[in-house]
């Protein structure tokens, strides 16, 4: 209904205000940029959405360079989604691979994998090749002598 839509929009504007306030206190937290990007997109502010998505990508990449372990798999999947929205399917692919390697729930990966394979069908075969490599690598052991 129209009333429910107005309530949703009001809640979204409140969320944006809270995210913006949090961002002032935590300007290097990539997820806040990510959340704001999605919220701006929902209310039709595409320029702000793109700016915040690109900043989220930059901060996720820095976060990985700092070698933090907390949330690494989930952040890789979040980064993959942002790369996907930017049309950078190759980078998104490798972040989904990272998320898998770092233990992200396989069910969480499926939607992103399907979207990638639909966007670039060659990535499906590439995924299969990488799976074979990962299995072979896991089966290879070096003797401790």
LINBELLIN-V997451 format. One record per residue. N is the residue number from 1. SS is DSSP state (H for helix, E for strand, - for the rest). PHI is phi in whole degrees, 0 to 359 (* if undefined). Layout:
# LINBELLIN-V997451
n;ss;phi
N;SS;PHI
N;SS;PHI
This chain:
# LINBELLIN-V997451
n;ss;phi
1;-;*
2;H;295
3;H;294
4;H;296
5;H;297
6;H;296
7;H;296
8;H;297
9;H;295
10;H;297
11;H;296
12;H;294
13;H;295
14;H;295
15;H;298
16;H;300
17;H;300
18;H;293
19;H;299
20;H;298
21;H;296
22;H;296
23;H;296
24;H;297
25;H;277
26;-;228
27;-;288
28;-;250
29;-;269
30;H;298
31;H;296
32;H;296
33;H;297
34;H;298
35;H;300
36;H;297
37;H;302
38;H;294
39;H;294
40;H;299
41;H;300
42;H;296
43;-;262
44;-;89
45;-;265
46;H;295
47;H;299
48;H;294
49;H;300
50;H;295
51;H;302
52;H;289
53;H;297
54;H;294
55;H;293
56;H;299
57;H;301
58;H;302
59;H;287
60;H;300
61;H;299
62;H;297
63;H;302
64;H;293
65;H;295
66;-;284
67;-;62
68;-;291
69;-;261
70;-;301
71;-;68
72;H;302
73;H;295
74;H;294
75;H;294
76;H;298
77;H;293
78;H;299
79;H;296
80;H;301
81;H;298
82;H;293
83;H;299
84;H;302
85;H;296
86;H;278
87;-;83
88;-;264
89;H;292
90;H;296
91;H;295
92;H;299
93;H;304
94;H;291
95;H;287
96;H;294
97;H;300
98;H;299
99;H;301
100;H;295
101;H;298
102;-;270
103;-;95
104;-;295
105;-;304
106;H;305
107;H;296
108;H;292
109;H;280
110;H;301
111;H;297
112;H;293
113;H;300
114;H;300
115;H;298
116;H;296
117;H;294
118;H;289
119;H;289
120;-;216
121;-;304
122;H;295
123;H;289
124;H;295
125;H;295
126;H;297
127;H;300
128;H;300
129;H;298
130;H;293
131;H;296
132;H;298
133;H;301
134;H;296
135;H;293
136;H;298
137;H;295
138;H;292
139;H;275
140;-;272
141;-;236
142;-;255
143;-;292
144;-;264
145;-;242
